[in-house]
Amino acid sequence: MKDLTITAIIKVYQYDELNEADQSLMKTAMEATARSYAPYSHFSVGAAALLNDGTIVTGTNQENAAYPSGLCAERTTLFYANSQYPDQPIKTLAIAARTEKDFIEKPIPPCGACRQVILETEKRYGQPIRILLYGKECIYEVKSIGDLLPLSFDASAMEE
Ligand code: THU
């Protein structure tokens, strides 16, 4: 028996420490929360994706009375970006979330399904997606989804 140790590198920033481009992308994600449709959870999530060519697309969570029919902001954004700009890999994905009161204190953790879709998107384009997670306390940055999804499943597992 032996232990397998998996490490993740997460950089922790104050908003002011982000460069101008990242601050602006994060602001775009924060503003997007206003366009969320979240009548059930009252938890509004916004995401902004910076594509290789500089285009920025946003998305929000879209809920449904049949709860599982709704979709998270991250997947809405990735699917929209990949539908509209299938030739453009995503460089950076900024995510922010708020309750009716205010933005949340701790960096927003993407759900497992969204992590899986981010992974597929990285594999599809052969390029890591840098992720910025907003919290009022601090912002997390990871260079790739691998830091949020260790021991991940992708198509390579099905190859012989
Ligand atoms: N949600 C997201 O959009 N992204 C996340 O990272 C976590 C959760 C949404 C799904 C649902 O509309 C609401 O937040 C509460 O779970």
Backbone and ligand atoms as CSV (ligand in chain L), in Angstrom:
chain,resi,resn,atom,element,x,y,z
A,1,MET,N,N,0.846,-1.196,0.000
A,1,MET,CA,C,0.000,0.000,0.000
A,1,MET,C,C,0.878,1.241,0.000
A,2,LYS,N,N,0.454,2.227,-0.738
A,2,LYS,CA,C,1.126,3.524,-0.662
A,2,LYS,C,C,0.108,4.643,-0.817
A,3,ASP,N,N,0.478,5.777,-0.298
A,3,ASP,CA,C,-0.404,6.948,-0.432
A,3,ASP,C,C,-0.137,7.640,-1.752
A,4,LEU,N,N,-1.183,8.158,-2.317
A,4,LEU,CA,C,-1.043,8.997,-3.506
A,4,LEU,C,C,-1.463,10.403,-3.089
A,5,THR,N,N,-0.540,11.331,-3.161
A,5,THR,CA,C,-0.851,12.699,-2.737
A,5,THR,C,C,-1.083,13.564,-3.969
A,6,ILE,N,N,-2.208,14.236,-3.981
A,6,ILE,CA,C,-2.548,15.089,-5.112
A,6,ILE,C,C,-2.507,16.542,-4.638
A,7,THR,N,N,-1.791,17.369,-5.364
A,7,THR,CA,C,-1.720,18.770,-4.945
A,7,THR,C,C,-2.465,19.660,-5.940
A,8,ALA,N,N,-3.020,20.710,-5.412
A,8,ALA,CA,C,-3.690,21.700,-6.257
A,8,ALA,C,C,-3.060,23.055,-5.958
A,9,ILE,N,N,-2.836,23.820,-7.002
A,9,ILE,CA,C,-2.286,25.162,-6.784
A,9,ILE,C,C,-3.388,26.181,-7.016
A,10,ILE,N,N,-3.714,26.897,-5.954
A,10,ILE,CA,C,-4.752,27.928,-6.029
A,10,ILE,C,C,-4.119,29.244,-5.576
A,11,LYS,N,N,-4.142,30.228,-6.442
A,11,LYS,CA,C,-3.599,31.544,-6.063
A,11,LYS,C,C,-4.735,32.368,-5.468
A,12,VAL,N,N,-4.423,33.064,-4.391
A,12,VAL,CA,C,-5.437,33.838,-3.668
A,12,VAL,C,C,-5.104,35.326,-3.806
A,13,TYR,N,N,-6.054,36.069,-4.340
A,13,TYR,CA,C,-5.833,37.500,-4.588
A,13,TYR,C,C,-6.868,38.342,-3.849
A,14,GLN,N,N,-6.503,39.568,-3.580
A,14,GLN,CA,C,-7.487,40.603,-3.291
A,14,GLN,C,C,-7.885,41.182,-4.648
A,15,TYR,N,N,-9.102,41.669,-4.758
A,15,TYR,CA,C,-9.571,42.193,-6.052
A,15,TYR,C,C,-8.573,43.209,-6.624
A,16,ASP,N,N,-8.058,44.088,-5.763
A,16,ASP,CA,C,-7.132,45.147,-6.214
A,16,ASP,C,C,-5.821,44.586,-6.761
A,17,GLU,N,N,-5.512,43.367,-6.377
A,17,GLU,CA,C,-4.247,42.773,-6.832
A,17,GLU,C,C,-4.350,42.181,-8.244
A,18,LEU,N,N,-5.575,42.031,-8.728
A,18,LEU,CA,C,-5.740,41.505,-10.094
A,18,LEU,C,C,-5.296,42.562,-11.091
A,19,ASN,N,N,-4.784,42.128,-12.251
A,19,ASN,CA,C,-4.453,43.129,-13.269
A,19,ASN,C,C,-5.749,43.702,-13.861
A,20,GLU,N,N,-5.598,44.756,-14.638
A,20,GLU,CA,C,-6.771,45.489,-15.130
A,20,GLU,C,C,-7.719,44.600,-15.942
A,21,ALA,N,N,-7.127,43.745,-16.777
A,21,ALA,CA,C,-7.942,42.887,-17.649
A,21,ALA,C,C,-8.758,41.901,-16.805
A,22,ASP,N,N,-8.134,41.341,-15.776
A,22,ASP,CA,C,-8.858,40.392,-14.920
A,22,ASP,C,C,-9.925,41.097,-14.086
A,23,GLN,N,N,-9.618,42.289,-13.612
A,23,GLN,CA,C,-10.619,43.062,-12.854
A,23,GLN,C,C,-11.835,43.324,-13.735
A,24,SER,N,N,-11.558,43.683,-14.988
A,24,SER,CA,C,-12.634,44.009,-15.910
A,24,SER,C,C,-13.472,42.759,-16.227
A,25,LEU,N,N,-12.793,41.623,-16.445
A,25,LEU,CA,C,-13.522,40.375,-16.728
A,25,LEU,C,C,-14.379,39.980,-15.526
A,26,MET,N,N,-13.813,40.163,-14.332
A,26,MET,CA,C,-14.567,39.825,-13.113
A,26,MET,C,C,-15.764,40.749,-12.954
A,27,LYS,N,N,-15.572,42.031,-13.222
A,27,LYS,CA,C,-16.688,42.996,-13.172
A,27,LYS,C,C,-17.801,42.562,-14.135
A,28,THR,N,N,-17.397,42.076,-15.311
A,28,THR,CA,C,-18.373,41.630,-16.308
A,28,THR,C,C,-19.168,40.440,-15.773
A,29,ALA,N,N,-18.479,39.508,-15.100
A,29,ALA,CA,C,-19.174,38.353,-14.498
A,29,ALA,C,C,-20.111,38.818,-13.384
A,30,MET,N,N,-19.646,39.785,-12.592
A,30,MET,CA,C,-20.478,40.290,-11.482
A,30,MET,C,C,-21.729,40.977,-12.038
A,31,GLU,N,N,-21.546,41.763,-13.077
A,31,GLU,CA,C,-22.697,42.464,-13.679
A,31,GLU,C,C,-23.675,41.464,-14.304
A,32,ALA,N,N,-23.134,40.369,-14.820
A,32,ALA,CA,C,-23.992,39.362,-15.463
A,32,ALA,C,C,-24.974,38.757,-14.464
A,33,THR,N,N,-24.616,38.710,-13.184
A,33,THR,CA,C,-25.525,38.096,-12.193
A,33,THR,C,C,-26.905,38.763,-12.230
A,34,ALA,N,N,-26.946,40.014,-12.639
A,34,ALA,CA,C,-28.226,40.742,-12.699
A,34,ALA,C,C,-29.155,40.139,-13.757
A,35,ARG,N,N,-28.586,39.345,-14.674
A,35,ARG,CA,C,-29.400,38.749,-15.749
A,35,ARG,C,C,-29.713,37.266,-15.489
A,36,SER,N,N,-29.350,36.811,-14.276
A,36,SER,CA,C,-29.665,35.427,-13.898
A,36,SER,C,C,-31.181,35.247,-13.798
A,37,TYR,N,N,-31.639,34.007,-14.008
A,37,TYR,CA,C,-33.051,33.688,-13.763
A,37,TYR,C,C,-33.058,32.660,-12.637
A,38,ALA,N,N,-33.256,33.147,-11.416
A,38,ALA,CA,C,-33.130,32.267,-10.253
A,38,ALA,C,C,-34.285,32.493,-9.273
A,39,PRO,N,N,-35.540,32.288,-9.748
A,39,PRO,CA,C,-36.682,32.545,-8.869
A,39,PRO,C,C,-36.826,31.518,-7.744
A,40,TYR,N,N,-36.116,30.392,-7.843
A,40,TYR,CA,C,-36.265,29.333,-6.835
A,40,TYR,C,C,-35.176,29.409,-5.772
A,41,SER,N,N,-33.934,29.526,-6.204
A,41,SER,CA,C,-32.830,29.560,-5.221
A,41,SER,C,C,-32.527,30.986,-4.767
A,42,HIS,N,N,-32.912,31.961,-5.555
A,42,HIS,CA,C,-32.527,33.358,-5.281
A,42,HIS,C,C,-31.007,33.490,-5.154
A,43,PHE,N,N,-30.302,32.625,-5.866
A,43,PHE,CA,C,-28.836,32.637,-5.876
A,43,PHE,C,C,-28.425,32.886,-7.323
A,44,SER,N,N,-27.877,34.045,-7.565
A,44,SER,CA,C,-27.603,34.471,-8.942
A,44,SER,C,C,-26.124,34.327,-9.257
A,45,VAL,N,N,-25.851,33.565,-10.303
A,45,VAL,CA,C,-24.460,33.303,-10.688
A,45,VAL,C,C,-24.235,33.894,-12.079
A,46,GLY,N,N,-23.090,34.520,-12.243
A,46,GLY,CA,C,-22.724,35.083,-13.548
A,46,GLY,C,C,-21.340,34.610,-13.926
A,47,ALA,N,N,-21.130,34.393,-15.204
A,47,ALA,CA,C,-19.803,33.985,-15.675
A,47,ALA,C,C,-19.451,34.792,-16.906
A,48,ALA,N,N,-18.161,35.063,-17.058
A,48,ALA,CA,C,-17.664,35.773,-18.241
A,48,ALA,C,C,-16.480,34.994,-18.773
A,49,ALA,N,N,-16.553,34.662,-20.062
A,49,ALA,CA,C,-15.487,33.881,-20.694
A,49,ALA,C,C,-14.734,34.769,-21.679
A,50,LEU,N,N,-13.418,34.806,-21.505
A,50,LEU,CA,C,-12.556,35.523,-22.456
A,50,LEU,C,C,-12.041,34.508,-23.468
A,51,LEU,N,N,-12.357,34.728,-24.739
A,51,LEU,CA,C,-11.926,33.807,-25.791
A,51,LEU,C,C,-10.548,34.223,-26.317
A,52,ASN,N,N,-9.898,33.322,-27.030
A,52,ASN,CA,C,-8.550,33.606,-27.555
A,52,ASN,C,C,-8.487,34.890,-28.374
A,53,ASP,N,N,-9.557,35.163,-29.143
A,53,ASP,CA,C,-9.528,36.352,-30.012
A,53,ASP,C,C,-9.948,37.626,-29.295
A,54,GLY,N,N,-10.146,37.533,-27.973
A,54,GLY,CA,C,-10.473,38.728,-27.190
A,54,GLY,C,C,-11.966,38.933,-26.972
A,55,THR,N,N,-12.784,38.142,-27.665
A,55,THR,CA,C,-14.234,38.237,-27.455
A,55,THR,C,C,-14.566,37.823,-26.020
A,56,ILE,N,N,-15.525,38.503,-25.432
A,56,ILE,CA,C,-16.001,38.128,-24.100
A,56,ILE,C,C,-17.467,37.751,-24.191
A,57,VAL,N,N,-17.819,36.577,-23.698
A,57,VAL,CA,C,-19.228,36.191,-23.653
A,57,VAL,C,C,-19.620,35.940,-22.203
A,58,THR,N,N,-20.863,36.211,-21.903
A,58,THR,CA,C,-21.331,36.016,-20.525
A,58,THR,C,C,-22.489,35.030,-20.496
A,59,GLY,N,N,-22.747,34.509,-19.325
A,59,GLY,CA,C,-23.892,33.630,-19.119
A,59,GLY,C,C,-24.283,33.662,-17.655
A,60,THR,N,N,-25.482,33.193,-17.393
A,60,THR,CA,C,-25.986,33.175,-16.018
A,60,THR,C,C,-26.724,31.868,-15.763
A,61,ASN,N,N,-27.003,31.587,-14.493
A,61,ASN,CA,C,-27.803,30.397,-14.211
A,61,ASN,C,C,-29.248,30.649,-14.603
A,62,GLN,N,N,-29.851,29.603,-15.155
A,62,GLN,CA,C,-31.224,29.671,-15.667
A,62,GLN,C,C,-32.005,28.535,-15.023
A,63,GLU,N,N,-32.899,28.890,-14.109
A,63,GLU,CA,C,-33.617,27.860,-13.357
A,63,GLU,C,C,-34.946,27.507,-14.011
A,64,ASN,N,N,-35.547,26.437,-13.472
A,64,ASN,CA,C,-36.797,25.930,-14.030
A,64,ASN,C,C,-37.619,25.327,-12.900
A,65,ALA,N,N,-38.944,25.416,-13.018
A,65,ALA,CA,C,-39.822,24.842,-11.991
A,65,ALA,C,C,-39.563,23.342,-11.842
A,66,ALA,N,N,-39.195,22.696,-12.940
A,66,ALA,CA,C,-38.702,21.310,-12.877
A,66,ALA,C,C,-37.197,21.444,-12.643
A,67,TYR,N,N,-36.802,21.472,-11.394
A,67,TYR,CA,C,-35.456,21.917,-11.001
A,67,TYR,C,C,-34.295,21.395,-11.863
A,68,PRO,N,N,-34.227,20.082,-12.135
A,68,PRO,CA,C,-33.046,19.600,-12.882
A,68,PRO,C,C,-32.976,20.130,-14.317
A,69,SER,N,N,-34.057,20.740,-14.781
A,69,SER,CA,C,-34.029,21.272,-16.145
A,69,SER,C,C,-33.267,22.587,-16.249
A,70,GLY,N,N,-32.970,23.197,-15.120
A,70,GLY,CA,C,-32.200,24.441,-15.130
A,70,GLY,C,C,-30.731,24.171,-15.411
A,71,LEU,N,N,-29.976,25.236,-15.600
A,71,LEU,CA,C,-28.547,25.066,-15.883
A,71,LEU,C,C,-27.729,26.136,-15.164
A,72,CYS,N,N,-26.540,25.742,-14.719
A,72,CYS,CA,C,-25.619,26.652,-14.033
A,72,CYS,C,C,-25.060,27.695,-15.006
A,73,ALA,N,N,-24.576,28.770,-14.435
A,73,ALA,CA,C,-24.000,29.867,-15.223
A,73,ALA,C,C,-22.779,29.406,-16.024
A,74,GLU,N,N,-21.967,28.557,-15.429
A,74,GLU,CA,C,-20.723,28.143,-16.100
A,74,GLU,C,C,-21.031,27.365,-17.373
A,75,ARG,N,N,-21.975,26.403,-17.258
A,75,ARG,CA,C,-22.291,25.602,-18.449
A,75,ARG,C,C,-23.049,26.431,-19.478
A,76,THR,N,N,-23.939,27.300,-19.024
A,76,THR,CA,C,-24.630,28.187,-19.969
A,76,THR,C,C,-23.597,28.963,-20.776
A,77,THR,N,N,-22.592,29.462,-20.092
A,77,THR,CA,C,-21.565,30.298,-20.737
A,77,THR,C,C,-20.689,29.489,-21.681
A,78,LEU,N,N,-20.232,28.337,-21.212
A,78,LEU,CA,C,-19.356,27.518,-22.058
A,78,LEU,C,C,-20.103,27.025,-23.301
A,79,PHE,N,N,-21.334,26.565,-23.115
A,79,PHE,CA,C,-22.084,26.039,-24.262
A,79,PHE,C,C,-22.410,27.164,-25.245
A,80,TYR,N,N,-22.714,28.331,-24.720
A,80,TYR,CA,C,-22.992,29.469,-25.602
A,80,TYR,C,C,-21.719,29.848,-26.364
A,81,ALA,N,N,-20.611,29.963,-25.652
A,81,ALA,CA,C,-19.340,30.344,-26.297
A,81,ALA,C,C,-18.978,29.327,-27.379
A,82,ASN,N,N,-19.115,28.050,-27.054
A,82,ASN,CA,C,-18.719,27.010,-28.016
A,82,ASN,C,C,-19.698,26.899,-29.182
A,83,SER,N,N,-20.934,27.320,-28.943
A,83,SER,CA,C,-21.921,27.308,-30.025
A,83,SER,C,C,-21.713,28.479,-30.974
A,84,GLN,N,N,-21.431,29.646,-30.391
A,84,GLN,CA,C,-21.277,30.856,-31.201
A,84,GLN,C,C,-19.895,30.978,-31.834
A,85,TYR,N,N,-18.886,30.510,-31.099
A,85,TYR,CA,C,-17.493,30.675,-31.540
A,85,TYR,C,C,-16.765,29.334,-31.445
A,86,PRO,N,N,-17.190,28.350,-32.242
A,86,PRO,CA,C,-16.615,27.006,-32.092
A,86,PRO,C,C,-15.116,26.931,-32.379
A,87,ASP,N,N,-14.568,27.952,-33.048
A,87,ASP,CA,C,-13.130,27.922,-33.348
A,87,ASP,C,C,-12.296,28.673,-32.322
A,88,GLN,N,N,-12.949,29.209,-31.316
A,88,GLN,CA,C,-12.222,30.011,-30.326
A,88,GLN,C,C,-12.148,29.322,-28.973
A,89,PRO,N,N,-10.942,28.877,-28.587
A,89,PRO,CA,C,-10.796,28.332,-27.232
A,89,PRO,C,C,-11.047,29.420,-26.185
A,90,ILE,N,N,-11.396,28.989,-25.001
A,90,ILE,CA,C,-11.605,29.933,-23.893
A,90,ILE,C,C,-10.304,30.044,-23.110
A,91,LYS,N,N,-9.871,31.276,-22.934
A,91,LYS,CA,C,-8.630,31.522,-22.185
A,91,LYS,C,C,-8.891,31.572,-20.680
A,92,THR,N,N,-9.872,32.392,-20.338
A,92,THR,CA,C,-10.161,32.646,-18.920
A,92,THR,C,C,-11.656,32.638,-18.684
A,93,LEU,N,N,-12.045,32.054,-17.554
A,93,LEU,CA,C,-13.452,32.043,-17.157
A,93,LEU,C,C,-13.556,32.668,-15.770
A,94,ALA,N,N,-14.280,33.779,-15.675
A,94,ALA,CA,C,-14.484,34.441,-14.375
A,94,ALA,C,C,-15.902,34.154,-13.908
A,95,ILE,N,N,-16.044,33.852,-12.617
A,95,ILE,CA,C,-17.355,33.474,-12.076
A,95,ILE,C,C,-17.629,34.276,-10.799
A,96,ALA,N,N,-18.858,34.751,-10.670
A,96,ALA,CA,C,-19.263,35.488,-9.467
A,96,ALA,C,C,-20.669,35.045,-9.091
A,97,ALA,N,N,-20.999,35.176,-7.817
A,97,ALA,CA,C,-22.330,34.757,-7.366
A,97,ALA,C,C,-22.807,35.640,-6.224
A,98,ARG,N,N,-24.122,35.833,-6.169
A,98,ARG,CA,C,-24.682,36.658,-5.101
A,98,ARG,C,C,-26.020,36.103,-4.627
A,99,THR,N,N,-26.317,36.385,-3.385
A,99,THR,CA,C,-27.663,36.153,-2.886
A,99,THR,C,C,-28.423,37.444,-3.158
A,100,GLU,N,N,-29.683,37.507,-2.672
A,100,GLU,CA,C,-30.429,38.753,-2.892
A,100,GLU,C,C,-29.759,39.902,-2.152
A,101,LYS,N,N,-29.026,39.548,-1.082
A,101,LYS,CA,C,-28.400,40.576,-0.231
A,101,LYS,C,C,-27.132,41.148,-0.863
A,102,ASP,N,N,-26.222,40.251,-1.230
A,102,ASP,CA,C,-24.910,40.734,-1.693
A,102,ASP,C,C,-24.129,39.591,-2.342
A,103,PHE,N,N,-22.976,39.929,-2.892
A,103,PHE,CA,C,-22.075,38.901,-3.402
A,103,PHE,C,C,-21.592,38.049,-2.229
A,104,ILE,N,N,-21.289,36.794,-2.527
A,104,ILE,CA,C,-20.926,35.877,-1.442
A,104,ILE,C,C,-19.502,36.168,-0.953
A,105,GLU,N,N,-19.259,35.785,0.304
A,105,GLU,CA,C,-17.976,36.111,0.955
A,105,GLU,C,C,-16.828,35.287,0.383
A,106,LYS,N,N,-17.050,33.968,0.300
A,106,LYS,CA,C,-15.981,33.052,-0.137
A,106,LYS,C,C,-16.059,32.857,-1.650
A,107,PRO,N,N,-14.934,32.558,-2.285
A,107,PRO,CA,C,-14.955,32.314,-3.733
A,107,PRO,C,C,-15.975,31.238,-4.101
A,108,ILE,N,N,-16.752,31.505,-5.142
A,108,ILE,CA,C,-17.825,30.598,-5.574
A,108,ILE,C,C,-17.237,29.275,-6.083
A,109,PRO,N,N,-17.596,28.150,-5.454
A,109,PRO,CA,C,-17.082,26.876,-5.956
A,109,PRO,C,C,-17.975,26.305,-7.052
A,110,PRO,N,N,-17.470,26.128,-8.273
A,110,PRO,CA,C,-18.301,25.543,-9.337
A,110,PRO,C,C,-18.727,24.117,-8.973
A,111,CYS,N,N,-19.931,23.729,-9.375
A,111,CYS,CA,C,-20.422,22.387,-9.039
A,111,CYS,C,C,-19.647,21.336,-9.841
A,112,GLY,N,N,-19.804,20.094,-9.465
A,112,GLY,CA,C,-19.064,19.003,-10.108
A,112,GLY,C,C,-19.354,18.884,-11.598
A,113,ALA,N,N,-20.631,19.043,-11.965
A,113,ALA,CA,C,-20.996,18.905,-13.384
A,113,ALA,C,C,-20.329,19.998,-14.204
A,114,CYS,N,N,-20.264,21.201,-13.670
A,114,CYS,CA,C,-19.613,22.297,-14.408
A,114,CYS,C,C,-18.115,22.044,-14.526
A,115,ARG,N,N,-17.512,21.515,-13.470
A,115,ARG,CA,C,-16.075,21.193,-13.545
A,115,ARG,C,C,-15.835,20.188,-14.661
A,116,GLN,N,N,-16.732,19.217,-14.769
A,116,GLN,CA,C,-16.586,18.193,-15.812
A,116,GLN,C,C,-16.697,18.806,-17.207
A,117,VAL,N,N,-17.611,19.744,-17.369
A,117,VAL,CA,C,-17.783,20.385,-18.680
A,117,VAL,C,C,-16.589,21.299,-18.988
A,118,ILE,N,N,-16.057,21.960,-17.979
A,118,ILE,CA,C,-14.858,22.786,-18.198
A,118,ILE,C,C,-13.712,21.882,-18.645
A,119,LEU,N,N,-13.599,20.713,-18.006
A,119,LEU,CA,C,-12.544,19.757,-18.389
A,119,LEU,C,C,-12.679,19.343,-19.853
A,120,GLU,N,N,-13.912,18.986,-20.240
A,120,GLU,CA,C,-14.156,18.567,-21.631
A,120,GLU,C,C,-13.771,19.690,-22.598
A,121,THR,N,N,-14.071,20.920,-22.208
A,121,THR,CA,C,-13.761,22.072,-23.073
A,121,THR,C,C,-12.250,22.249,-23.213
A,122,GLU,N,N,-11.539,22.066,-22.109
A,122,GLU,CA,C,-10.062,22.128,-22.184
A,122,GLU,C,C,-9.535,21.059,-23.134
A,123,LYS,N,N,-10.041,19.849,-22.974
A,123,LYS,CA,C,-9.560,18.722,-23.807
A,123,LYS,C,C,-9.896,18.968,-25.278
A,124,ARG,N,N,-11.114,19.455,-25.509
A,124,ARG,CA,C,-11.572,19.685,-26.884
A,124,ARG,C,C,-10.645,20.641,-27.628
A,125,TYR,N,N,-10.215,21.696,-26.933
A,125,TYR,CA,C,-9.392,22.721,-27.595
A,125,TYR,C,C,-7.898,22.549,-27.312
A,126,GLY,N,N,-7.562,21.608,-26.445
A,126,GLY,CA,C,-6.153,21.387,-26.116
A,126,GLY,C,C,-5.497,22.610,-25.500
A,127,GLN,N,N,-6.283,23.316,-24.700
A,127,GLN,CA,C,-5.762,24.548,-24.072
A,127,GLN,C,C,-6.365,24.681,-22.665
A,128,PRO,N,N,-5.527,24.978,-21.673
A,128,PRO,CA,C,-6.081,25.135,-20.322
A,128,PRO,C,C,-6.982,26.367,-20.214
A,129,ILE,N,N,-7.972,26.279,-19.363
A,129,ILE,CA,C,-8.843,27.430,-19.090
A,129,ILE,C,C,-8.483,27.952,-17.698
A,130,ARG,N,N,-8.012,29.183,-17.659
A,130,ARG,CA,C,-7.717,29.809,-16.358
A,130,ARG,C,C,-9.043,30.208,-15.732
A,131,ILE,N,N,-9.194,29.949,-14.446
A,131,ILE,CA,C,-10.490,30.199,-13.804
A,131,ILE,C,C,-10.310,31.170,-12.638
A,132,LEU,N,N,-11.165,32.176,-12.587
A,132,LEU,CA,C,-11.158,33.157,-11.500
A,132,LEU,C,C,-12.482,33.053,-10.759
A,133,LEU,N,N,-12.429,32.812,-9.455
A,133,LEU,CA,C,-13.634,32.619,-8.653
A,133,LEU,C,C,-13.767,33.770,-7.667
A,134,TYR,N,N,-14.848,34.512,-7.808
A,134,TYR,CA,C,-14.999,35.705,-6.973
A,134,TYR,C,C,-15.582,35.412,-5.598
A,135,GLY,N,N,-14.985,36.041,-4.581
A,135,GLY,CA,C,-15.560,36.125,-3.251
A,135,GLY,C,C,-15.254,37.525,-2.747
A,136,LYS,N,N,-16.113,38.033,-1.846
A,136,LYS,CA,C,-15.824,39.377,-1.312
A,136,LYS,C,C,-14.518,39.360,-0.519
A,137,GLU,N,N,-14.282,38.209,0.161
A,137,GLU,CA,C,-13.069,38.069,0.977
A,137,GLU,C,C,-11.808,38.021,0.124
A,138,CYS,N,N,-11.888,37.236,-0.953
A,138,CYS,CA,C,-10.717,37.052,-1.825
A,138,CYS,C,C,-11.159,36.387,-3.120
A,139,ILE,N,N,-10.223,36.330,-4.041
A,139,ILE,CA,C,-10.480,35.705,-5.344
A,139,ILE,C,C,-9.496,34.561,-5.529
A,140,TYR,N,N,-10.010,33.416,-5.964
A,140,TYR,CA,C,-9.131,32.285,-6.266
A,140,TYR,C,C,-8.854,32.268,-7.767
A,141,GLU,N,N,-7.612,31.907,-8.083
A,141,GLU,CA,C,-7.255,31.687,-9.487
A,141,GLU,C,C,-6.642,30.300,-9.612
A,142,VAL,N,N,-7.129,29.530,-10.574
A,142,VAL,CA,C,-6.436,28.282,-10.923
A,142,VAL,C,C,-6.077,28.361,-12.405
A,143,LYS,N,N,-4.968,27.747,-12.748
A,143,LYS,CA,C,-4.460,27.829,-14.128
A,143,LYS,C,C,-5.203,26.875,-15.051
A,144,SER,N,N,-5.858,25.885,-14.455
A,144,SER,CA,C,-6.548,24.869,-15.251
A,144,SER,C,C,-7.513,24.127,-14.327
A,145,ILE,N,N,-8.524,23.503,-14.929
A,145,ILE,CA,C,-9.535,22.791,-14.141
A,145,ILE,C,C,-8.923,21.630,-13.343
A,146,GLY,N,N,-7.749,21.150,-13.779
A,146,GLY,CA,C,-7.094,20.054,-13.056
A,146,GLY,C,C,-6.941,20.337,-11.569
A,147,ASP,N,N,-6.776,21.615,-11.234
A,147,ASP,CA,C,-6.606,21.972,-9.821
A,147,ASP,C,C,-7.916,21.909,-9.044
A,148,LEU,N,N,-9.036,21.873,-9.762
A,148,LEU,CA,C,-10.339,21.778,-9.079
A,148,LEU,C,C,-10.974,20.402,-9.251
A,149,LEU,N,N,-10.383,19.590,-10.118
A,149,LEU,CA,C,-10.995,18.296,-10.433
A,149,LEU,C,C,-9.911,17.224,-10.574
A,150,PRO,N,N,-9.328,16.819,-9.447
A,150,PRO,CA,C,-8.298,15.779,-9.540
A,150,PRO,C,C,-8.918,14.424,-9.888
A,151,LEU,N,N,-8.112,13.530,-10.389
A,151,LEU,CA,C,-8.561,12.177,-10.779
A,151,LEU,C,C,-9.770,12.261,-11.704
A,152,SER,N,N,-9.679,13.127,-12.676
A,152,SER,CA,C,-10.851,13.375,-13.520
A,152,SER,C,C,-11.025,12.291,-14.576
A,153,PHE,N,N,-12.254,12.163,-15.010
A,153,PHE,CA,C,-12.598,11.224,-16.082
A,153,PHE,C,C,-12.689,11.975,-17.390
A,154,ASP,N,N,-11.955,11.514,-18.393
A,154,ASP,CA,C,-12.133,12.075,-19.731
A,154,ASP,C,C,-12.045,10.952,-20.758
A,155,ALA,N,N,-12.122,11.309,-22.040
A,155,ALA,CA,C,-12.213,10.314,-23.104
A,155,ALA,C,C,-11.020,9.360,-23.101
A,156,SER,N,N,-9.875,9.806,-22.610
A,156,SER,CA,C,-8.673,8.950,-22.653
A,156,SER,C,C,-8.858,7.664,-21.846
A,157,ALA,N,N,-9.747,7.710,-20.838
A,157,ALA,CA,C,-9.977,6.512,-20.016
A,157,ALA,C,C,-10.644,5.411,-20.827
A,158,MET,N,N,-11.280,5.764,-21.933
A,158,MET,CA,C,-12.015,4.775,-22.736
A,158,MET,C,C,-11.153,4.200,-23.861
A,159,GLU,N,N,-9.909,4.742,-23.959
A,159,GLU,CA,C,-9.013,4.205,-24.985
A,159,GLU,C,C,-8.286,2.996,-24.424
A,160,GLU,N,N,-7.909,2.085,-25.338
A,160,GLU,CA,C,-7.181,0.892,-24.848
A,160,GLU,C,C,-5.714,1.200,-24.669
L,1,THU,N1,N,-25.164,27.492,-9.646
L,1,THU,C1,C,-24.408,27.976,-10.669
L,1,THU,O1,O,-24.923,28.576,-11.616
L,1,THU,N2,N,-23.084,27.791,-10.616
L,1,THU,C2,C,-22.415,27.253,-9.560
L,1,THU,O2,O,-21.191,27.189,-9.603
L,1,THU,C3,C,-23.159,26.734,-8.412
L,1,THU,C4,C,-24.637,26.750,-8.532
L,1,THU,C5,C,-26.602,27.752,-9.680
L,1,THU,C6,C,-27.494,26.573,-9.912
L,1,THU,C7,C,-28.790,27.043,-9.272
L,1,THU,O3,O,-29.479,27.853,-10.227
L,1,THU,C8,C,-28.334,27.938,-8.150
L,1,THU,O4,O,-26.995,28.305,-8.448
L,1,THU,C9,C,-28.401,27.286,-6.784
L,1,THU,O5,O,-27.751,26.077,-6.782
